């Protein structure tokens, strides 16, 4: 998916146990979590929003998630994102 390629390009790389690994941006992690939608994922997404708050690129979240939902003809992840963002405010 184009989103996955974009997310990988936005990732930061860190050493973990001697291995260089990509870590998603907070925004991309939120998108991945609301797409999965399990209870644990939603808790994780809420935690990312709480931690990064005003530093989040809300425009990127919208411009990335909305087309995915429209293509899938399922706006459920969009609704999940709105709930996660509203819970922090």
C-alpha positions as CSV (number, residue, x, y, z in Angstrom):
1,X,0.0,0.0,0.0
2,X,1.2,3.5,-0.7
3,X,0.6,4.4,3.0
4,X,3.1,1.7,4.1
5,X,5.8,3.1,1.8
6,X,5.2,6.6,3.0
7,X,5.2,5.5,6.7
8,X,8.5,3.7,6.1
9,X,10.0,6.8,4.5
10,X,8.9,8.8,7.6
11,X,10.2,6.3,10.1
12,X,13.2,7.1,12.3
13,X,15.9,4.5,12.8
14,X,17.3,3.4,16.1
15,X,19.6,0.8,17.4
16,X,17.9,-1.9,19.5
17,X,20.0,-4.9,20.7
18,X,22.6,-4.0,18.1
19,X,20.1,-4.0,15.2
20,X,19.1,-0.9,13.3
21,X,15.3,-0.8,13.2
22,X,12.7,1.5,11.7
23,X,10.2,3.1,14.2
24,X,7.1,4.7,12.8
25,X,6.3,8.3,13.4
26,X,3.7,8.9,16.1
27,X,1.1,9.8,13.4
28,X,1.8,6.6,11.4
29,X,1.6,4.5,14.6
30,X,-1.8,6.1,15.4
31,X,-3.0,5.3,11.9
32,X,-1.8,1.7,12.2
33,X,-3.5,1.3,15.6
34,X,-6.9,2.8,14.5
35,X,-6.9,0.6,11.4
36,X,-6.4,-2.5,13.5
37,X,-9.0,-1.3,16.0
38,X,-8.6,-3.9,18.7
39,X,-9.1,-2.6,22.3
40,X,-5.3,-2.8,23.0
41,X,-4.6,-0.9,19.8
42,X,-7.0,1.8,20.8
43,X,-5.4,2.1,24.2
44,X,-2.0,2.4,22.5
45,X,-3.3,5.0,20.1
46,X,-4.7,7.0,23.0
47,X,-1.3,6.8,24.7
48,X,0.5,8.1,21.7
49,X,-2.0,11.0,21.4
50,X,-1.5,11.8,25.1
51,X,2.3,11.7,24.8
52,X,2.7,13.7,21.6
53,X,-0.5,15.9,21.9
54,X,0.0,19.3,20.2
55,X,3.1,18.1,18.3
56,X,1.0,15.7,16.2
57,X,0.4,16.6,12.5
58,X,-3.4,16.4,12.5
59,X,-3.4,17.4,8.8
60,X,-1.2,14.4,7.9
61,X,-3.5,12.1,10.0
62,X,-6.6,13.3,8.1
63,X,-5.0,13.4,4.6
64,X,-3.6,9.8,5.1
65,X,-6.5,8.0,6.9
66,X,-9.5,9.4,5.2
67,X,-8.6,8.1,1.7
68,X,-7.8,4.7,3.1
69,X,-11.3,4.6,4.7
70,X,-12.9,5.8,1.6
71,X,-11.2,3.3,-0.6
72,X,-12.2,0.5,1.8
73,X,-15.7,2.0,2.0
74,X,-15.4,1.7,5.8
75,X,-15.2,4.9,7.8
76,X,-14.9,3.0,11.1
77,X,-11.2,3.7,11.5
78,X,-11.9,7.4,10.9
79,X,-14.5,7.4,13.7
80,X,-11.9,5.6,15.9
81,X,-9.4,8.3,15.2
82,X,-11.9,11.1,16.0
83,X,-12.6,9.4,19.4
84,X,-9.0,9.0,20.2
85,X,-8.3,12.6,19.4
86,X,-11.3,13.9,21.3
87,X,-10.4,11.9,24.4
88,X,-7.2,13.8,24.7
89,X,-8.9,17.2,24.4
